[in-house]
């Protein structure tokens, strides 16, 4: 380990951290451009074969950027996409970004450091950074934006220059160090550990935008919300947000074990997808039959049809979501883990005045509001397991095969779990069980 990392781990002062040299290279989980064709014609695209852990060159810092000593990160599904080189190799994103020129050219390298979550300590700031200082404990937003673009100042998610950090950019969070724009940073909740905070922001803030923010469904007191994959990284936060908003979460899960996890999160109604017959592809007629079975269960348990369907599953569920929400209801989507080509019967959309709403990640204000909810103890992390950086392939494989619940954390520089808490009184007041509802299931 280099002397800069040692200083951070020893809780050195800002002055001491700045005296230590930035290393020329660092350890990171990365992909190699030469491997992009390795899964052609292969049915099982095992991400353990493509994800590498080793040393990469330290990039130069731009004036609006910070260098972060990463304590912990997590596996998001975009890392699985990157590591399978599907739906297209992310090196294409890096090459396109590099053509912007200037500091953007650094991103076009024969390797990509992946990861779109991180918690850590600021160790260097660019000349143009004035809001953050060396030694600050921070979370990193998953979205980079171009703040010179007018659309950014209305909603950065509408900006042509917005990119998913560690997916459409280089130098992501599954590493000992990460480079991020200063406009990506959020203050770390003081009562959370590195691994709890480092596994939360991407999925929690996306769920926030989908359900709570003014660009999303804007759920309200009493709304019934159907949540597909209620114990996944997105779904587990959606359950909490629906409960906090006074709504009724109806969660669909894939096993009895996950049903217990959904109830631990506060899901009032839990449905095993086997009850719907949600196995394998379906004809349009079969999709309607599945939707009718689901609707009957929801009405039996709640007395009504759902106001909102929270759907990131995609191809396997989208037609059901469109059918099952009530007249004037909303299907809100942020992804398609089972396939991007959605089929639904449009009659049930237009004739019942329903709407489909797309959401992608969250802007900085939404992420900050989400961070505030964590800091207040109103949202709890949903970690189920934690791996070391050296085991990142196994961690990503777990997510690839949907064998996880909640979030899978990754320790980067943090040598063990449980570190990083600077407000133990708040942590004690909230209680360990409330903070980690999925850890002991």
N, C-alpha and C positions, 0 to 999 in steps of 0.2 A: 504494500500500500504506500502511496506517495505521501510526502510530508504535509501537503495541503489537506488531504483527506484526514490524516491523523489529527491535525489541528482542529478540524471541525468536530470529529468524534470526541475530542477531549474538551469540548465546550470552550475553545479559545475565544478571546475577545476579537472584535472586528479588526483591531489594529494588528493583532497577532496573525489572524487569517490572511490579511493583506500582505504581510511580510513573507509568507510562504509562496514559493514559485508555483505557477500553474504548470502541470506536467505537459510534456509534449504529446503524450498518448494516454488513453484511458481504456478501461474494460467496459465493453458494451455488448448487448445482444444485437446482432446485426444479420443482415442478409447480403449475399454476394450476387452481383449482377450476372456473373458467369453461371449461376445456378437456375436462371429463370426458366429454362426448358426441362428441368429435371423431372417434372411430374407429367410431362406429355405422354398420354396413353396409359397413365397409372391410375387405377381406381381409387386406392387409398393414398391420398396426398398427405402423408405423415409429416407434420410440421417439425417434428424432432430432427428430421433429416436436413431441413433447410435453415433453421435457426442456429446461428453460431454464437458462441460467447468467446470473445477475445479482444485484443487491444486494437484500437483504431486511433487515427491521428486527431489531435485536439484542434478544432477549427478556430480561426481568428474571430474575435468578438466584434460585432457591428455596434455602432454608437447607440442604438436603441435596444440593445439586448443585454441579458444577464447570463452569467454562468452559474449554474446551480450544482452543488454537491447533492446528488440524489440519495436520499435515505431509503425510499421505498417507492414502488410503482405497482402496476397491476396488469393483468391480461384483459384486453378488450377484444371484441370479435374482429376489429379491423387489423389486429396483429395476425390473427388467423388468416384473414384475406391476404395480407402482405406475404405471409410465409407460404401460402399455396400459389402465389402469383396469379390469383384470380380475384375479380373477373378479368383483370389485366395486371401485368407486373407494375408495381408502384415505382419502379425505376423510370417509367415513362413520365410520371408526375415530376420526378426530380429533374429529369432532362428539360422538361418544359419550363419549370421554375428557374432553372439555371440560365435559360435564355433571356430572362429579365435583365441579367447583368449585375454588375456591382457585387454586393455581398451575397446576393441570391445565387451567384455562380458557385459558391462553396457547396451547395446542396447536391450538385450533380457530380457524384462520386461513384466509384465502382462498388460501393457498399452503402447500405442504409441502416442507420441505427433507429430501431423501431420503438414504439411505446407512446401512448397518448395520455398517460397519467403520471404524475410525480408529486412527491412531497420532499422537501429538502431545505437546504440552507444556501442563501445567496453568498457566493464567494468572490464574484467580480461583477462590476457594473460598467456598461458602456458610457462613453463621454456624454451622451444625450439623456441619460437616465437620472431623474431627480426625485422620483417617488419612493424608490427602494434603496436600501443600504446593505452593505456587506454585513452578514450575520443575521439578516431577517429570515424567519421561518415562513416558508411559503408553500402554497399549492400552485400547480401549473394548469391553466386552462388548456383544453385540448384544441383550441382554435387560434390560429394566427390570422391577423387581418392587416390590410393596408389602410392605415389611418389617413392617408392622403386622398383616398377615394371618397367622393361625396356620399355614396350609399352607406358607407360604414357608419356614418354619424346618424343615420335613421335606424338602421338595424344591420349590424355587421354580418349577420348571416345572409343578407342579400348582396353583399359585396362580391364582386367578381374576384377580388384578391384574397378572399378567405380560404384558408387551407387547414386541413386536419393535421395537427402537429404530430410528427412521428409516423405519419401515414402518407400524407402528400408532401411532407418535408423530411429532411434529415435531422439527425442529432436529437432523437426522441428520448423518452424517459426511462427505458429499460437499460440503465447504464449507471456507472459510477458518477458521471457528470452529464449534464444536459444543457443545451443552449436554447433559450426562449426569448421572445420579445418581452420587454418590460410590461407591455399591455396585456400579457397573458397571466400575470401574477395575481394571486388572491392570498390574503392573510390566512395562515394555517390556524384552524381551531385549536386553542391552547390545551384543551382537555383530551385531545385525541392523540394516539400513538402515531408514529410515522406510517406504519402499515395500514392503519385504519383510514387516515386522511389521504394517503397515497393511492387508495383504491376506490375512491368515492366520486371524484368530481365529474368525470366524463358521463357516467351513466346517471348520476343524480341530477345534474344540471339539464341533461337531455329530457329526463322525465319531468323536470320542473317546467321547461319550455312547453312540452307537450300538453301538460295538464293545468298548470297554474298561470304561466305567463300570458301576457295579452296577445301573443302571437299563436297561442295554442287553444285548447278546448275550453279553458277558463271554467273549470268545474266549480260547483257551488254546493252549499249545504243541501244534503239530501240526494245528490246525484248518484245514480247507480252506474258504476264504471266496470266494464268487463276488461280484465287484464289478462292477456295471453302470456304464458310463461311468467307467472306471478312470483316465482322464486329465482328468476334470472337477475342479472345485474341491473337491468332497467326495471323489470317488473317488481323487484323487491323494494325499490324506492318509490315506484308508483303506488304500491299498496300503502306505504306510510303517508304519502302526500294526500291520497284520497281520504284516509282516516283523519288526517290533520285538518282537511278542508270540510269535514263533516259529511263526507260522502259515504257510500256503501261499496267497498271493493269486492268484486266477484272475481276470484282468481281461478284460472285454468292451469293445471299442472300435469306432469307426466307420470307420477308415481305416488304411492301412499306416503313414502318417505318425504317427498316434496310437499305433499299435502300438509304434513305436520309442520314443515318449515313455513308454509304460507300462513297457517294459523298463528304461529309464533310471531309473525310480522304484524298480525292484526287483521288478517283477511276474514271477513264475516262469512262469506260463502266460498267454499272451495270445491271445484269440480275436477275430477280426474278425466283427462281427455279420452280415456277408454269408454266413459259413459256416453260420449258423443259418437264414438266409432271413428275417431280421427286417425286412422291408420292408412297410409298409402294414398296415392293420387285418387281424385274423384272426378266423375263426370259432372256437368252442370246440375243434373237432376240429383245426383248423390250429394252435392254440396248443399242444395236446398234442404234435403232430408236431414243432413247433419245439423244445419242451422236451426231447423224446426225442433230437433231434439234438445239442442242447447237452449233455445228460447223457452221451451217448456220447463226445463230445470230451473232457469233463472226466475221465471214467473212463479214457479212453485215455492221458491225460497224467498223471494222478495215481493211478490205480488205485481211486479211491473217488468217492462222491457228496459234494457239499459239505455241511459242517456248517451254514453260514450263507450266506444271500443278502443282500447289501447293496444295497438297491433304493430309489433316489430318482427313478427314471425313471417309474414308475407304470403307467399304462394299457397301454403297449406291452409291458411286461415282467413285470408282477406275476403273471399266471397261470403264466408259465414259472417264476418264482422259487418259487412254492408247490409246483409239481410236482417241481422238480429237486432241492431239498434232501432230504437223507436222512431216514430215520425218526427222529423226535425232533428234527429240525432246526428252524432258526429263520429266518424272513424278517423283517428289520428294515428299517423304512422311515421316511423323514423328509420325503418330498415326492413330487410327481407332475408332473414337467415335461412329460409327454406327455398328461396328462389325469387327473382325479381319480376318475373312475368306473372302478373295477377289477373285472374279472371273473376268477374262478378256479373250478376244479372242487373243490368242498368235500370230495369223497370222499378226495382225496389229502391233505387237511389232517387231517380228524378220524380217518380210519382208520389213519393213520401217526403220530398223536400229535405233529404238527408245531405250531408256534406262530407267530403274527404279532405283531410288537412295534412299536409306534409310538414314535418319539422326535422331540422338537421342541427344536432348539437345545441348550443345556446350561445347568445352573445355575452359579453363580459358583464353587463349589468345583471342579467339573469343568473350568471354563474356566481356573482358576488352575493346576490340575494339568497341563492341556494347555500353558499358558504355561511351566510348569517344564520340560516336555520340550523346548520350543524353546530355553529358556535353557541347558539342558544339551547342546544340539546333537544331541539324539536325533530331532528332527523338523526337516525343512528346508522353507523356503517353496517354493511351487510357482508362482511368477510366470512367465508366458510373455511378457508385454508390458506396457508402462506408457504411459499417456496423461496429458495435462495435464487440469486441471479444465475448461478451455475446450473440450476435446474429449470431454467426458463422454458426449455423445450417440453419438459413433462407438464409444466403448468399450462402451456398453450395447448398441448394435446388434450388435456382434461376439458378445456373449453371447446376445442374443436369437436369433441365427441359428445358434448352436452352432458358430461358426467358430473358437473359441478352444480352447486346452488350458490346464489348470491354472487359474490366477487372472489376471485382468486388473486391474492396479493403476492408481491415479489419483493423480498428484501434486497436492496442494492448495496449501499454502503453501511446501512444499519447492521450491526453484527448479530442482533437477536431481536425478538419481538418485545414489545412493551416499552420501547424508548420514545423520547420526544415529547412527553407530557410536561407542560409547564404550568398547568392549572390543575393540580391534583384534587383540590377542594371541590371544584365543579364536577370532576370525574367521579368522585366519591358520592356526591349528592345525586347524580344521575343513576349511578349503579352499573356495575360491570355487566350484569345480565341484560339490562336495557340497552347498553351500548353494543353488545354483540349477540343479538338474538339467534344467529345461525351457527355460532361456533361450536356449540355442544350438542347439536342435533345429529 
